[in-house]
């Protein structure tokens, strides 16, 4: 299913463009796929063919046009969202999600790169709304107006994967993300260190599928 956006509207009010795959059962747990900066919903939706069939998958196009694709927020540098833009786009996303998947249906966020930062912002702002979050090859949005206090994600199921040769996301942000998620956040964390760079490997995709299957949403 694809819904056209109205280009006359601002990013915060434009109708979301979504693409779906997987289960069509309205009671099936929902996995929302969040693409990276400069990409689009169709590219990230291709992951669904390699993930558990019992789940519904929806990929949402980020609302800001950028570089032939789309972005989730304006930033002050790679991995560093501006607080105002992040807050505006998270509110836009929550309005869409509350309409698309009313409270009570389990929702898992899976974000890659810039989508990982956006997913991180969403769960840090409202951890009780989600059954889990995968932060893939990206950073949490530190110093961007969302709380990163100790215990903030207590009990939340989190999958974090990083590439040892990642030259896109600043190393200090990757290290800070790993440290917070595996210690202070109090999340229930599955970790993967990938020997490659800034891309989802077949091994990571396999572990992601296993993590989704074992999540509280299943």
N, C-alpha and C positions, 0 to 999 in steps of 0.2 A: 504494500500500500504506500503510495506517495501523495503527500499533500503539498500543493504549490504554495510558495511564499509570495506575499504581496510586496514587491520591491519599493512601493511608495511608503511603506511603514518603517519606523525606526527598528533597529535590531531588537529592542526590548519589547516591542509590541507586534512584531511580525508573526504570522502564523507559522508554527514549526513545520519543517519538512522531515518526514520520517519514512523509514523503510523497515519492513518486518520480515521475519523468517521463523522457522521452527513451529512449535505447537500453536494451533489456533484456538485451543481451549482457553476461555477467558479466566479460568481458575488456575491455569498453569503459572508457576513462578515466572516473573518477568526479569530478563537480563537486558539492561540498557547499555548499549555500546557507544562509547564516546570517542570520536576520532581525534587525531592529532591536528596541530596547527597547519593550515594550508591544505588539508585533506577534505573528505566529505563522508556522508553517511553510507554511501554504497561501498566504498573501500573497506571500512571497518566491518560492515555487515558480512563480508566474505568470511570472517572468522566463524560465523554461526554454523557453517557446513561442517566444521571440525569439532563442534561442541555438543554436549548431551542433547538428544532429540526431545526429551520430555519438557524442555523449557521453551518459553516464548522469547524471541529476540527482537529487539527494536533498536535501530540506530537513528540517532537524531542529528540533523545538520546543525552545526554551530551557527549562531545568528549573525556573526560579523564576517563580511566578505574580506578575504585576504589572500593574495598570491595565487590566484586561480582556484582557490578553495575557500575554506572558512575557518574562523577562530572563535574560541570560547570567551576570550577577554582581551582587552588591551593590556599591554605589559610595559614594564620598565626595563626590560631585558629578558633574556631567555629564562623561563621558569619563575618569573617575578611579576605576577598580575598586579595591576593597579587596584587598590581596594574598591574604588567606586565602580569600576567596570565589572569586577568579579561579583560584587553584591548585586548589581543590576541584572547580570545574565543568570545568576543563580535564582533570582526571583522569577525571571522569565521561565527558566527550566521547571521550577517547582509548580508554577501555574499549569504548565503543560502536563507534568506528571500527575498532578492531582486530578486533572480532567481525564487523562488517558488511563490511569490505573488508580482508582480510589483506594484510600487507606484500607488495609486488611489483606491486600494481595502482596505477597513477598516480592521485593525488588532488590536486585543485585546490580551494582554499577561496575562496569568494566571500562577503564579509561587507559588510553595509550598516549604517552608524551604529553602534549597540552591537555588532552582529555583526561589524563591521569591527575594533573593538577586541579582540573575542574571537578572530577570525582572526589578528590581529596577535600576540596572546599565544601562540597555538598555534605559529605558525611561528618566533617568536623562541625559544621553549622548545626546539623540536625541528625545525630547518629541514630536516634530511635526510628527514623523513617525508613532505614534500609536494613536488609538482611545480610549485606556484605558488600565489600568493595575491593576491586582489583586495581592496584596502582602499578601500571606496567611501564617501565622505562621512562619514568617521570618523577617529578618532585611534588611534595605537598606545597600548598601556596602559603609559605611563611611570610610574615609581615604584610599580610593582605587583608586583615580585618576579621579573620576567622580564628577561633580559639584553638591553641595547641597546648593546652594545659595538661598536667599529669592526669591520667585516668579518663581523658575525654572520650576515648573509644572503648571503654571497658566492656569486654565480652563480645565486641563486634568481630565478625569473621573478616579477615583481611588477607589478601594475596598480594605480595610485593615481589616484583621481578626487576632486576637491573642487569645491564650489560657491563662487564668489566672494561670493555673497550669503547664505551659510550663517550663520544666526543661532542655530543649535541647539548645535553643537559650538564650544567656546571657540576664538577665533581663534588664541590662542597655541599651543594643542594641534594645530590644523591646520597651522600654520606649522612647528612642531617635527617633526611627522610627515613633512611634505613634505621638509624639510631632511635628516632622518635617512635616509629611504628613497632619496633621490636622491644622497646623498653617502656618509656614513659606513657605511651598511649594506652597501655593495658589491653590492647586488642588481642584477639586470638589469631596469631599470624602464621601464615605459610610463606616461607621465603624461598627465592630461587636466585642464585648468582649465575648469570649466563656468561660464558667466555667471549661472546660476540659483542657487537656494538649496539646501535640504537635501532633495533628491529626485533620483532617477535619471532623467536626461533620455534622450530617444530617441537622441540623439547618443552619449551615454556608453554606452548599452546596445549600440549598434552597434559601438563600439570595443571593448567588453568581449567581444563575440562574436568579433571578429577576433583579439583577444589570446588567447582560449581556443583558437581554431583553430591558432594559431601556437605554442602552448606546447609545452614538451618532452614533455608528456603525450600529444600527438596522434600 
